[in-house]
């Protein structure tokens, strides 16, 4: 009995020290992590739609509509004018967070993937330029070839390809709702 109490106390002390250490490291790195995320977002905004400045737009009216549930943020871009829509469609392993840049005519100017948890070597290939460039210059909703569309899905990663395509389609729907 005494052995069990001693073991439990030792384990409790080890867990407390580990927890305090993790908390300390988190406090030290939090600001740097936030800064890195903001820099990544700024780079992705420039890839989606290069503009002089971006102004965040509210989502309140869109969040009530289920078709817009994957929309996370919208920015109105200036010079050239347009919208950048951040969507998070569900892929094979989780959300694929991407930004879709649309010019004032509703034409896709760029797509940038910010974050994903797709399978390395398969679904993770949705970040490759060869896949993302298929959307550029399009102004209507798309589908992958398997579903009768024009977007060539990544071999072995149809779910991820469909998810990203659905995200782009949601961004086009947001443009129609917000811009016009």
Secondary structure as the mmCIF struct_conf table of DSSP 4:
data_model
#
loop_
_struct_conf.conf_type_id
_struct_conf.id
_struct_conf.beg_label_comp_id
_struct_conf.beg_label_asym_id
_struct_conf.beg_label_seq_id
_struct_conf.end_label_comp_id
_struct_conf.end_label_asym_id
_struct_conf.end_label_seq_id
HELX_RH_AL_P HELX_RH_AL_P1 UNK A 2 UNK A 48
BEND BEND1 UNK A 49 UNK A 49
BEND BEND2 UNK A 52 UNK A 52
STRN STRN1 UNK A 53 UNK A 57
HELX_RH_AL_P HELX_RH_AL_P2 UNK A 60 UNK A 63
TURN_TY1_P TURN_TY1_P1 UNK A 64 UNK A 64
BEND BEND3 UNK A 65 UNK A 65
HELX_RH_3T_P HELX_RH_3T_P1 UNK A 66 UNK A 68
TURN_TY1_P TURN_TY1_P2 UNK A 69 UNK A 70
STRN STRN2 UNK A 71 UNK A 78
TURN_TY1_P TURN_TY1_P3 UNK A 79 UNK A 81
STRN STRN3 UNK A 82 UNK A 90
BEND BEND4 UNK A 92 UNK A 94
STRN STRN4 UNK A 95 UNK A 103
TURN_TY1_P TURN_TY1_P4 UNK A 104 UNK A 105
BEND BEND5 UNK A 106 UNK A 106
STRN STRN5 UNK A 108 UNK A 115
HELX_LH_PP_P HELX_LH_PP_P1 UNK A 118 UNK A 119
TURN_TY1_P TURN_TY1_P5 UNK A 120 UNK A 122
HELX_RH_3T_P HELX_RH_3T_P2 UNK A 123 UNK A 127
BEND BEND6 UNK A 128 UNK A 128
HELX_RH_AL_P HELX_RH_AL_P3 UNK A 129 UNK A 132
HELX_RH_3T_P HELX_RH_3T_P3 UNK A 133 UNK A 135
TURN_TY1_P TURN_TY1_P6 UNK A 136 UNK A 137
BEND BEND7 UNK A 140 UNK A 140
STRN STRN6 UNK A 144 UNK A 144
HELX_RH_3T_P HELX_RH_3T_P4 UNK A 145 UNK A 147
TURN_TY1_P TURN_TY1_P7 UNK A 148 UNK A 148
BEND BEND8 UNK A 149 UNK A 150
STRN STRN7 UNK A 151 UNK A 151
HELX_LH_PP_P HELX_LH_PP_P2 UNK A 153 UNK A 154
TURN_TY1_P TURN_TY1_P8 UNK A 155 UNK A 156
HELX_RH_AL_P HELX_RH_AL_P4 UNK A 158 UNK A 178
TURN_TY1_P TURN_TY1_P9 UNK A 179 UNK A 179
#
